[in-house]
Amino acid sequence: MFTVTRQAAIQIAKAAEESGAVGLALRIAAKRTPEGDIEFGLGFDEARVEDMEIVCPAGVNVVIGPKSWPLLKGATMDYAELAPGKFGFVFLPPQPEPTPPGGGCGSGNCGCG
């Protein structure tokens, strides 16, 4: 699953309106750099058959292509203050599943089997 926060969805809707892209989905692309970081690209586009499509609050849709999906699966897209007075989209990595009290197999955090 990929999550878009309400604040990010509102900003996506504003950007679509300002750029004349109302009705198009926001395409999110991701690729790994040679240094191992993840680089993101955003742009309005039409959904394709092979895309993962996410319906978000504020009436916007996000599409992610099959090559980008492994890097974005479980992540969250938010809109936050990056520096005083400077706002932008941020991508938060997937959070590990919490270990139940006492740990144990089946929690997703151990290698039993």
Buried (B, 14 or more C-beta within 10 A) or exposed (E): EBBBBEBBBBBBBEBBEEEEBEEBBBBBBBEEEEEEEBEBEBEBBEBEEEBBEBEBBBEBBBBBBEEBBEBBEEBBBBBEEEEEEEEEBBBEEEEEEEEEEEEEEEBEEEEEE
